[in-house]
Amino acid sequence: MGNILHTFTVSTHEKQSFTNLDHYLDEALSEGGVRDGIMVVYCPHTTGAITINENADPDVKTDLKHGLDETFPNKPEYIHMEGNSDGHMKSSVVGASETLIIADGRPVLGTWQSVYFCEFDGPRTRTVHVKIMEG
């Protein structure tokens, strides 16, 4: 027990998608045996992100995609040579990590909440790190 680093990969299949990470986080907690503490979920990619959002209605993910695309379209005047400036903007706004409270061996989330990996430049295979600190 104590401090645990758990790393896993997520394969995405679309340019922009939201992958539920709850199963991965439960697995990390189960392997680590931590009952109470803090969990940091971190994405080391500049066109990916981590967020907490609704898990009950799949239309929320669809609306998030549309809203992010409308807010950050990939404009022809962007000069980044890879052509994925919109993905970098979305990643910066959503953020690279989320911190969760662990109580009784489970992440403390609201009734409708889940943790998601956000893909903004797929399809790709991405790495996600989970740091669990007992306390």
Order of alpha helices (4+ residues) and beta strands (2+ residues): beta-beta-alpha-beta-beta-alpha-alpha-beta-beta-beta-beta
